[in-house]
């Protein structure tokens, strides 16, 4: 090889190393922006997955090999199929099909909970006892009046805590639609058509003191104070206030309605719990949804979890909570029949 050719190749190599973009130089994913400049979370998303909030004792959060993941997923699918077939002999139905376990960072996740490390809810003993009593009452179906049934049976809220913070994946109807404006983010759940309105607080540093009071949103919209209402104002799905931290929408929710404390068969929280959620678009096909629950009345420590939301083809279908409005009368009739048989 001639000296001239060697010099040419060396110059070309230097140019490639100094101008070719690398994965490190590219940096983290940056979501597209709305007309207001916010990271765009809008669209149809789904949380459908076979992964649950908690995981079985002595089960790791992730596995080291693909073979371990495959074996665990197959065992979980078989266990789910046995439950679905109980008493019917038909297996998983067409509308309640089997789904794979969720993956985050390329790893199969065996639970949403990441803290505590064992993937279990850190119950206070007295709170767990109350939860089990409520769960038994819900399963047994006894009720003197409709008001004795849980809010999900009365179609006041979607089941499985599907849209009340923290949002947990239901077995069906897991579609969600996110819509943003400059001052609000709306999250519509297919389950029961629950609609959460997240009020966006003014950007940090934009508030000023006026006569000893915190100023309102500089946009002049009095509906957006940067604080929660008084504690005696209790709302279904709580009161949610959000703000942007770079690429992440951070939502703090407080003032939960007392009747939504029981979220069987998943968990329970007190009306005074505080839930913090983080929505981060980590790529064109994923929103990383992370959450933490601070509820000293129910749990011994703050617990945390995370799950992926993926694009959904849609549409969001009409949700017939009580088809033909027969369910509640039938529940009460069964309760009366059970009373006569005692």
PEQUIUR-V720573 format. One record per residue. PHI is phi in whole degrees, 0 to 359 (NA if undefined). NEAR is the number of other ideal C-beta (glycine too) atoms within 12 Angstrom. Layout:
phi	near
PHI	NEAR
PHI	NEAR
//
This chain:
phi	near
NA	9
285	8
304	9
295	10
292	11
299	12
296	13
295	14
295	15
295	15
295	14
295	15
297	14
296	13
296	12
294	13
287	13
265	12
245	11
289	14
290	11
250	11
298	9
292	8
291	11
295	10
78	11
291	17
297	20
243	16
293	29
299	18
252	16
281	22
298	11
270	18
89	13
277	32
304	30
272	24
259	38
290	28
130	29
262	26
226	35
220	35
246	43
303	33
189	32
275	36
287	39
248	34
300	36
257	26
234	30
296	18
305	11
64	11
255	25
286	22
293	33
224	25
243	22
278	12
233	13
294	15
297	12
296	19
298	26
298	16
294	16
295	31
296	27
295	19
294	19
295	30
294	23
295	18
295	19
295	26
296	22
295	17
293	19
296	24
275	17
300	13
81	9
242	13
75	11
249	13
70	19
292	24
283	15
297	10
271	12
231	22
282	18
281	26
235	24
285	22
291	36
283	38
232	25
227	30
55	16
80	15
251	23
296	33
253	36
270	35
200	39
280	40
293	37
248	31
212	23
298	23
295	17
278	21
73	28
245	29
293	35
274	26
297	25
281	20
306	13
291	16
289	26
297	20
296	15
296	22
299	28
294	19
296	17
295	27
294	20
297	16
295	21
292	27
288	16
289	17
79	24
291	20
194	25
280	15
217	15
304	21
295	14
280	21
275	34
299	32
303	31
292	33
293	31
267	27
64	23
275	24
216	39
291	41
281	35
62	31
52	42
289	38
218	44
257	45
299	46
283	46
284	44
246	40
290	41
278	35
285	29
219	29
50	31
264	39
291	36
222	41
239	30
250	39
231	23
241	31
233	22
294	20
241	29
212	28
233	36
252	24
238	43
262	32
259	40
295	33
294	37
66	35
54	25
295	37
233	27
260	38
247	29
263	37
279	34
272	34
288	35
300	27
305	22
300	13
93	10
267	17
274	21
227	15
273	8
229	10
55	7
80	7
244	12
286	18
293	21
284	22
309	26
298	20
288	21
87	11
264	18
289	13
283	18
240	29
290	22
271	28
205	22
281	23
291	17
304	12
297	17
278	13
267	16
251	24
238	28
298	30
68	38
74	44
253	32
251	39
237	36
238	38
207	31
263	31
240	19
64	19
274	25
248	26
272	37
257	29
237	40
250	32
237	41
218	31
60	29
287	38
291	27
303	20
286	25
259	37
298	30
276	35
237	41
296	30
267	25
254	32
195	39
213	37
225	42
272	31
299	28
265	24
295	36
236	32
243	44
246	32
241	40
227	32
249	43
230	30
279	36
267	27
184	21
298	14
237	18
204	28
247	39
276	35
253	40
245	31
211	37
217	30
242	46
249	26
214	34
299	18
288	21
245	34
233	32
279	20
203	21
294	25
243	35
229	30
207	43
204	35
209	39
266	35
249	37
243	31
303	24
244	25
293	13
73	16
280	11
281	28
276	19
299	13
255	26
270	18
299	25
241	20
301	12
71	10
60	14
267	13
299	21
295	27
303	17
294	20
300	28
291	24
297	16
297	19
298	25
294	18
296	14
295	16
296	15
292	9
278	8
283	8
//
